[in-house]
C-alpha cells in the first residue's frame, strides 16, 4: 500500500482544503520559509501517530476558529491496494467487496481532530457506500443480526460457510436488485461492529510506516532522529520474523500456563475453595522492544559531538539503506526528511540526496524532503517537485511542476546556480562535475601546448552543471543564461554504444538546443572516460586496462583500479598532457587526420567573439 496524497483542512496555515500529491519515489517540497513545507511533514507524522509528534489546540487554523469551525482534518489517500484482506486463515474479503474505496478507487482515511484540545474526534473512511439503509449498515451488524437478515431474505443457501460474516454480507448484496452508492464518511468506530473491526485492524496493519527527521532538533544518539532509522529496521525485522515470534509467544504461553495449571492442582489439595477462584490468563502479549546507543570514539558520547557529526549518523544510515536490497517486509516505508542540508557540508548534502534518490528507487520505499537549497532541489526528479506558495488571496497552495511553476521556483530560491556566473561572458552547459574537470583541463593543457590560443578562463566561459535534463537546476541555468543575455552551448556524452533509449534522448536534446539557434556538442566516443590514455592509467595505478571507443570505460577503469566509476575522471584526467589528449582524440575523416578535442574546445571558445 502506497501513499498517494495527503489533504489538509483547517490545519495550521492551511485553512482551505489543500491536496499534496505524493510521488511514487521521491517528493521534493520546495518554497520559501514559513510557507507551510514543514507543516505537511508534521501533518503526516500526526496522521501516522509518529512518536513524539501529537496534535494540539494550536494546530487549528485561527481564521477557521473565528468562523466557528470546531475541527481540523488530516486525510491520506492510498493506492497499490491489496486484492484481498485476509482476516484470519479462513476468512478473506476485499476493500472493493466491502465498498470501502472512494470515487477514484483509492482508500481514503480521514482523521478529524477537536479544535479545543487537538485530540482525535473520529477516524473515518471516505468511500462510495450503498445508500440503501439496510445495505449501508451491513458492516455495523453482528453475526447474529447478519444471519437473521440473510435468512429473512432467503440467501442462507448461498452462504458457503455460515460462520463467516463477509460471506453473509456478500450474499445479501448479491441478492439486491441494484446497489446505488454515494460518498460518505464511514466512522471506523460506529460503522463497524465489534466483529467486523477486524477489517479496520487489518487495514491498519498494512498501512505504510512513517519516519520523520526534523531539522530543528538535537541529534544525540538518544533522540528519535538518530534512533528512528534503527527502530525502523527493528520493525522491519520483526515483520519478517513475525511467524517465528508468534510461535515463540505461543510456546511461552503454553509453558507458563502449564506451570500455572500444575500450581493450581497443588493448591486444590490444600485450599480447594481458593483454587476454584483462580483462573490463569495472560493480561497482555509481550512487547518486543529494543533500545540503541551509539558509543563514540574513545568513550566520547555521540551527543557530545558537533551537530554536523551527529547528523552524519543519519546520512550514513540512508547511505547504508540505499545500498541494501529492500527485502523482508513488504510493508511500505515513508521517510520524511526536513531540510537535509542542515549542519552539513555541501558535499555531504549532495551525498545524502543521492542516497535518498537511490533509496526511493527501491521497492516499498517513498521519500519526502523539504528544502530551499537550489542545488538539492535540482537533484529531485522533475515530476516529484511540489511548490508551496500562496494564491492571489494569500491562501497557501501546493502546485505541480510546469514551466510557470519552475520559473517561480527559480525566483523563490533566489540563488545563482554556480559560483562564477556573475563573471561569465559565455556558458557551456554540462551534465556533471566530471565534465567541468574534463573541459577545463583540456582547454588549459591544449593552450599550454600551443594548440589553441586561449582557455576558458581567458575567454570568460564558465562550465555550468545542469544535472538531469528535467531537473530544476537544468531549467534554472538554461533560462538564466537567456535572461542575462549570455551566449551558451551544450556539451554532453554521446553514449554511443550504450543504452539506445539514452542515445535517443540525447538526440532529442540536440534537436531542442539547435532549434533555439544554440550550439550542441557531444563526444564522438561513448563518454569522456573513453578519452583517458591507458598508458597514464598504467603509470599512475600500475594496472593495465583496455577498452574500445564504445565500451563502458568508466566502469571498466573503476573496477580495474578499485574506485567508484564516477571518480575516474577526477583521478586521471588532470594528469593528461597535451600529447596524450591529442593522441586519444585523433580520428580519421576519409584520408584526413583530425583532432576532436582541439576542434570542440576551439568551437566552444567561439562563443565569445
N, C-alpha and C positions, 0 to 999 in steps of 0.2 A: 504494500500500500504506500502510495507516494503523495506528498503534499503538493497540491495543485495551486492553491491560492489561500490567502488569509484576508478576512474582511473585518474592518474596524468601524464601530458606530458609537459616537458619543464618548470615545476613549481618548483621554488627554487632548491633544490638539486636533484630533480627527472628529469633528462634530458631525458632518455628513458621513454617510457610509462610503468608505474608500476600499477598493479591492486591489490587492497587490498580488499579481501573478508570480508564482514561483517557478523558476526554470527546472527542468529535469536534473541538470547537473549543477552548475554554479549560477547563483544570482548575485549580482553586484548592485547594491543600493547606494546611489551617489546623490549628492546635493549639498547645499550649504549647511553650516552648523545651525542647530536649533530649528530645523525644518521638519523633524519627525523621523529621521532614519533609525535612531536607537529605539524609538517608540515601537516600531514594527517588530524588532527582535524581542523586546521585552514583552510585547503582547503575546508572541508565540511562546515565550517562556512561561507566562501566566497560564496560557491555554493548556500547555503540556505539563503543568504543575511541576516545573523545574525547582529543585532545591534552592532555597534562598531567594526566590522571587515570588512575591504574593501581591495581589491587587489590594488597594485600599481606597478610602473615600476620595483621596486626591486624584485618583485616576479618572474620575468623572469630569467630562468637559464642562467648564464653568458656565458657558453660554447655554448649553443644554439644560443645566440645572436651573438657570434663570427662566427657561421656557417651561419648567415644570416636569421635565423628564426625570424619571426615577431609576433608570437602569442604563448601563453601558454594555455593549456586546463585543465579543471576540468570536468569530466563527472561522473554521477551517474547512476547506474542500479537498477531498482526496480522490485520486484516480488510481489506475492499476489495481483494481479491487479483486479480491479472491472470487473465484467462481462459486465456491460453496463455503459455508460456515459449518465447521464440524463441532457440534455442541458436546457430544461425547462419542464414544466408539460406535454407537448405534444410531445416532441422530445427526442428520445433515439438513441444512436449509440454505437459503441464499438471500442476499440483500434485495435482489430483484423479486424473488418469490414473496418476500415479506413486505414489499412496497416501501422500501426504506431509502430510495435514491431520489435525488432532486430532479428538476425538469431537464437537466443536461445529462442525466445518467450517472452522476457522481454522488459520493457520500458527503454530506454537509452536516457538520456538527456545530451547534450554536451554544455558546455559554453566555448566559446573561447574569450580570453582577449587580448587586444593590448599590445605588449611589451613596447611601448613608454610611456603609462600612466596607464596601468592596468585596463582600462575601458572595459566593455563587448562589444565585436565587434558583436557577434551574438550568439544566442541561437538556438540550433538545436536538432532534434530528429533523432538519428541514427536508421534507420529502413530498412526493406526489402520492398521496394516500387515498384510499377509497372514501368517497363522500357518503356512501350508504352507512347509516348509523350502526348496523349490525356488522358489516364487513370492515368498517373502520375501527371497530373495537375488539377485533379478534385477538390482537396481541395483549390486550389487557385481561383476557379471560383465563381463569384457571382451568386445569384439565377437566375437572368435573363439569364445569359450565360449558366447555367446548364439546364434550361428549353429549351432553343434554341437547345442545343446539344442533349438533350434527345428526343425532338420532331423530330429532324433530323434523329436520329437513330431509331425512331419508338417505343420508350419504354414508351411513356406517359401513355398508358393504363395500364402499370404495376405499376404505382406510385399511391398508395392508397390515399395519401394526397399531392397534388401538391404544397402545401405551405412549405413542409419540404425538405430542401436541401439534408439531408442524404438519404432520400428515392430516390431522383433523382440519387444520386451517386451510390447507391446500384443497382438500375435498370440498369444503364449504364454498371456497372461492370458485372452484371449477363448476359447481352447481349453479352459480349465479348466471342469469341471462346475459348481463353485461356489467362491467365494473367501470364506473366513472370515477376519475381521480381529480383532486385539486391540491394545491400546495398547502401544507400545514406544518406546524411545529409540533412534533410528537415528543412530549415530555418523557424522558427515559425513566423517570420515577413513576409517574402516573399512567403513562401509555403502555407500560409493560407490566404484566402480572409478576408475582414473585417467581413463578415458574419459568416465564419467558425472559426474565432478566439475564438468563444465561446467554442470550443473544447479544445483549449490550456488553456483558463481560467479555465475550469472545471478540467483539469489535474493539474494546479497549485493549485486549491482549495483542492485537495485530496492528494497532496504530504505530506510526513511527516513534522512535525515541528521539529526544531533543536535548542538545547540549549547547549552552550559551557561554561564551567567553567575552567578558566585558573589558573595555579599555580603561575604565577609571577605578579599578580595584587593585589592591595589593596582590602580588603574585608569589606568595610564600608557598612552601610545599604543602602546607596545611589548608590553603584556600581552595575553594571549589574550582578556580581556574586551572590550578595545577592538578587537582585530584580528579576532576570530572573526566578527562580523557581516559585515565586509568580505570575509574569506576565504570566508564562506558565499556571498556574492554572486559571488565568483570561481568557486566550484564550480558555481553555477547557470549562470553564463555559459558555462563550459566544457562543461557538459552540453548546453546549447542549441546550441553550435557544434562538438559532437563530430565530426560527419561531416566538417566542413571541416578540423578538426585532424587527423583520420585521413588525409585526402587529402594534407595538407601533410606529415605524417610519412612517408607512402609516397613522395612526391616527393623529400624529403630523402634517404631511404634509397636510392632508385634512383640519385640523383645521386652520393652518396658511394660506393655500390657500383660505379658506372661508373668513377669515378676510381680506386678500388682495383683494379678489373679491368685497366685500362689500365696502371697501375703494375706489376702483376704480369707483364703482357705484355712490358714493357720489361725487367723483371728476368730473365725467362726467356732473353732474348738474351745476358745476361752471366753468370747463375748459375742454370741450369735446375733443378739439384738443390734449391737453396734455395727457388725459386719454387714448386716442387711441394709443399713442406711447408707453405705458407701458404694459408689459406682466409679470405677476407673475410667478416666477420659482425658484426652489432651485438650487443653484450653485453646491452644493455637499452634500452628505449624512453626517449626524452627525457622529463624531468619538467617539467611546466608549473607553475612556482611564481611567486608574486608577494609582495613584502613592502611593507607600507604604513607610512608615518609621517605623523602629523598635525602640521603646523607651527603653533605658536601665534602670537598677535598680537605684533608687534614682536620676533619671533625667540624668544619665551619658549616653551620646550618644554611641551607639554600635561602631561607627567608632573611638571612643577614647579608646576602649578596645584593648587587645593584639590580634595579628593575629590569634593565636590558638583559642581564644574565638570567634572571628568573623567567623572563618571557621566552628565552631561548629553550626552556623546558617545553613550553607549548609548541614552539617552532619545530623542535625535533620530534615531538610526538606526531605532528602532522606529517613530517618527512617519513617517519617510520611507517605510519598508516598508509601513506601514498605508495610505499614500496611493497606493502604486504597485500597479497591477493585477498580480496574480500571473500571470506569463506565462513562456514559455520552458520550462524543465524541468518535467516532470510528477511528478518525484520529491517525495515528501512531506518537509517540513522540520519538525522539532520544536525549538521554542525553549523552554528551561527557564531560568527566572529565579528566583534565590533572593533573597527579601526585596527587592523592587524599591523599597521605601521608604528603603533605606539611604542616608544622606547627602543626602537630597533634601528640599526644602521641600514641605510638604503639597500645595501646588498642583501641583508637578511630579509628585508621587506619583500624583495623580489623572489628570494628563495622560498619564503613562506607562501606567497601567492602561487608559485609554480607547484609547490607541494599540494596546495589546496585544489588546484586545477587537476592534478593527477588523481587526487582522491575523488574528485567529483566525477571522474570518468569511470570509476569502479561501480559495479552493481550495488544497488541498495544504499547509495550514498547521495546526499544532497548537501551543498554548501551555500550558505548565505553570508555575505560580507557587506559591511558598510565602510565607505572610505570617501575622503575628499582629496586624496593624493592622485594627480593625473597619471603618474607612472603606473600605479597599481590599478586604477580604473581601466587603463589601456590594456591590461592583461586579461580582463574579464571578457568572455565571449560576447560579441555584439548583441546577440538575441537574449542574453541574460541580464542586460543592464536595465535598471529601473531608476528613473529620475524623480526624486522627491522635490516638489516645488509648490508654488501656490497659484491658484487661478486668479482671474481678474477681480474676484470678490474677496480675495485674501484667504480662501479656504485651502487647506493642504490637498494636494493631489499627487498621484503617482503615475507617471507617464511611461509608456513603452517607447523603445528606441525607433526613431526615424530621423530623416535629415534635419528637420527643425529641432528635434529634441537634442540631437548630438551637438548642434550649434549652441544651444542653450547650456548644455553640459560644459562645453569649452569655455564659455563666458563665465559660468558659475565657478568652475575650478580655478580659473583665472591665473594660470601659470604657463609660461612659455615651455614648449616641450623639451628643449635641450639647452644646456648652457652653451653660449657662443652664438646663439641665434641672433642676438642683438647686433653682432658684428658681421653677420653674413651678408655677402653680396650675391650668393647663389647657394642653392641647396640640392644635394643629391640624397634621395630617399632610399634607405636600405632596410633590410628586414631585421638585422640584429647586430649586436656588439662586435661579433667577429668580422662582419662586413666592413665596419668602420676601421678596424685594425688593418684589414686587408687593403683597402683603398688608400688609406693614409700612408702606410709603409711603402706601398708600391709607388705612389707618386713621389714621395720623398727620396726613395732609393734610385728611381729612374732619373730624377733631376740630378742627384749627386753623381751619377754615372754619365751625365751629359746627354741622355737620350731624350729628355724633354726640357723645356725652358723654365718651368715653374712647378711648384707643388700646390696642394690645396690651400695651405696657409698663405702662401704668396698671393694666390688669386682671390682669397676670401670665400672659398667654397666650404661649406660645412656639411659633413655627412650626418643625417638625422635618422635615428631608429624609428621605424614605423610599426614594427611588430606585425601581427596578423593583418591581413588585408581588410578585415571587417572591424578592426578594433578602433576604439575611440582615439587612441594615440595616432594611428594612421590618419584618421579623418582630420584630427586637430592639426597635425603637421602639414598635411596637404593644403588645407584651407588657409592656414596662417601664411604659408608661402605665397598664395594668391593674394591674400588681403594685404600683405606687406609689399606687394609688387616685385617679389624676388623671382628670378628665373629658377626653374627647378627641373630635375630629371629623376629617373628611377633606375636603380641598379639591383638586379635580382639574380639568384642562381637560376639556371635553365631547368635543372632536374632532368635533363635528357637521359634516358635510360632508366629512369626511376618510375614512380607511380604515374601512369598515364592521366589519371584524374588531376594530379597536381600540375603536370605539364600543360594540360588543357586550361587549368585555372590561370597559369602564368601567361599563356597566350591571350586569355581574356583580359587580364590586367594590362598587357601590352597594347591591345586594341583600345582600351579605355583611355590610357595615358596618351597615346598618339592621336586619338580623336580630339584631344584638347590642345593639340599642337605642341606637346612636350616630348622631349627625347626619352626613349626607353632603351636600356642596355641590359643584356643578360649574358651569362657566361657561355662560351662555346662548349666547355666541358660541363660535367654534371653539377659540380659545386665548387666553391672556391678552394676547398681542401684538395681537389684533384690537381691543383697547380703546385702543390708543395713538392720540392725536389727530394727524391728518395735518398740521394747521397747525403743531404742535410740530416734527414732522419737517422741515417746510419751513423753519422758523425756525432750527433748530439745524444741519441738514445741507445746506440750500439745495437740496433735492431734492423735487419733487412726486411723490407716490405715492398710488395709490388701491387700495382692496381692499374686499371685502364682509365681512359678518359670518362667512361660512363659507369664505373664501379661506384659503390658507396664508400668512397675513400675515407670519409670522416670516421665511419665505424671500423673500417679495416685498420686504419692507423691507430685509432684509440685502443682497439683490442690488442694490437701488437705492442704498444708502449705502456699499456695498462693505465689508461686515463680516460676520463669522460670524453666522449666524442665531441661535445660542444666546446671543449677546451683545446682542441688540436691546433686551430689557427693561432690562438694566443700563445701557444707553446712554441710553435715552429716558425710561423711566417715572419715575425720581427727579425729573424736571423737570416732570411733570404737576401743574398746580394743581387746586384743588378744582372750579373751574368746568369745566375740561376733563374731569376724571374723571367728573363728573355728566353732562355733555353726551354723553360717549361710552358711558355705561352706562344711559341712559334707554331705556325700552321701553314699549309700549302694551299694556294688558290690557283689551280692549274699548275703552271710551271714556276709560279712566283711564290717565294717565301715571304710570309708576312708575320707580324707580331701582334697578337690580340691585345695584350695589356697596354702596350705603348699606344696603340690606336684608341683603346677605350678611354684611358686616362686623358689623352690629348683631346678627345671629343668632349669629355666632361668639362675640361678646362675652357672649352669654347663657350660655355655658358656665360662667361664674363668676357665681354668684347671691349 
